[in-house]
């Protein structure tokens, strides 16, 4: 962790406070996203963090690094936000898998209950070290962020600061105003909880030939709506989910039955690639039945493992998600 001190006596007069804070936006958004499980709440939390830092900047005397001070503020903002909301979940957390022959995916649930996707550009600082890039992608994978939501908020903060950001136990103890023994105890309990959760899967490596081939085959099969070819790319126990509706499916038979029946409106869709949660992702556009072109239908995130697709996550709230990812509101 950076420990350099800010030359506070000259900084405030040589540049604006906003200019000093802005370089930390991406990493703080990544931290808040892991804590909160929502891209929109993470950005709100960072804005609140910057506002509090701006208001109290004159009282910041440079006794700690500016980065440490901002993380302290961001942690307090997140802990306050988490004290008044329910834990965010994935459809798999709400009940058993449904049937592919269901005629409806169920009534949509409020956005506030779901672990949502986030653009890589909002949470992953640019870096030239390939190992660091892969590690950063691992730490925002959907399965990992969802597993973090099972931890009590302070345990969550401890685990992220220690395991993801590589802070020392002493640094975390100082940030949380607690003892090193308490930090180590919280970390041990958090590790035990995560060990029991399903956080597996591969981080996206765009230059990996095997992954490129898999994704190219997926796009061809989906756009052609070749369900035989598409199913062949899935693990036998692959899952399909569609937040904000609660229905989720497991296995070839139910996924195939759904896509053949109720989900058959996806036939003829087009896919645009995006980068989300360190995973391969696509904006899906379905044919417009009322005229020419295609309209937004879902943001698809694929979780892969051992050369096949393990989870297909279809996020249907395109009104909010497509602008977030810079996707157009229609395709010609």
Protein Blocks (a to p, Z undefined) as FASTA:
>chain_A
ZZbdcdfklmmmmpcfklmmmmmmmmmmmmmmmmnopaklmmmmmmmmmmmmmmmmmmpg
olacfklmmmmmmmmmmmmmmmmcccdddfklnoccddfkbcbebjaddfklpccdddfk
lmmccdfblklmmmmmmmmgfklmmmmmmpcfklmmmmmmmmmnopafklmmmmnopafk
lmmmmmmmmmmmmmmpccedcdddfklmklmmmmmmmmmmmmnopaklmmmmpcfkbccd
ddfbfbdcedjklmmmmmmmmmmmmgoiacddddeehiacdddddddfkbgcjddfbdcd
dddeehiafbdcddfblmlmmmmnopafbdZZ
